[in-house]
Amino acid sequence: MVDASDSRQLLDLHLEAEECVRFCFPYNHPAVAVHYRSIATFFLRCGQPHRAQLYSRKACEIFRHALGTEHPMTVECETLLKNTQREVEEAKKLIFGNTP
């Protein structure tokens, strides 16, 4: 069993399974989006907002296409994407300062 609070190990396991998920489902299947959303969440928890943003963007694109913009899973994913974007901006400020 994996400790549910061990985001690093959960991330590693999800990344290992990514190829299998993409093989088993069409590229725009909601199951792929759920997997991407999970990876994004774990990247965010592990302090890697740029990678989280990449996966949350992929997940949102699939959810929008497959389920529509009003579906609760799409709305939830859009919130995650906004959170990753905010984290990326905060990281940029820390690295580059508050330059325009």
N, C-alpha and C positions, 0 to 999 in steps of 0.2 A: 504494500500500500504506500501511496505517496501522501505525505503530510500536506493537507489542503492549504497550509500557510506558506509552503515552500514554493514561492513563485518562480524561482530560478529552475528548479527541477520540473515544474509543470510546463514552463516555457520550453525547456529542452525536449520534453516528451511531445509537446504539440508540434515543435519544429520537425522532429523525427517523423511524425505522422503526416506532415503536410503533403508530401509526394503521394502517399497512399490515398489521402482524401481527394486530391486533385485527379487521381487516376480513376477512382470509384464513382465520382459524380461529374456531371457536366460542369463546365467552368462557371456557369451562372446559377448553379443550384444553391438554394438557401443553406444547405448543410455546409457548403464551402464557406459561405459568408459567416456562419456561426463559428466555424473553425478559425477563420481570419480574425474575427472579433475577439475570440479567446486569446489568440496570440498577441493581438494589440494590447489587451488588458494586462497580460503578463509582462510584456515589454514595458508598459507604463509603470507597473509595480516595481520593475527592476531598474528603473531610472534611465530608460532608453526611449525618450519620447519621440525621437526622429523615426525610429523603426516602428514604434507604436502607431505613428501617424500614417506610415505607409500601409500597414495592414488594416487599420481602421478605414482608410480611404477605399481600399479594395473591397472590404466588407460592405461598406455603405453603397458602393456602386452596384454590387450584386443585389443587396436588399431592395434598393430603389427599383431596379429592373424587374426582379422576380415578384416582389410583394407590393410595390407602390410606395409612394412617399408618406402615406398616412398610417401605414401598418406599424403597430407598436415596436416591432423589432427594428424597423427602419428608423423610427424616431429615437429609440435607445442608442442605436449605432451612431446617429448624427450627433447625439450628446457626447458619446465617447470621442468622436472625431474632433468636436470642439474642444474637449478637454485636452486631447493630444496636441492640438494646435496651440492652445494656451501654454502648455508645458514646453513646447518647442520655442515659443517666443520668450518665455522666462529663461530658458537655457541660453538663448542667443544673447539676452541682456547680460547674463552672468559672464559669458565668454567675451563679448564684444563691447559691452557697456551700453549706454543709452544713446548711441549715435543714430541720427535720423536715417 
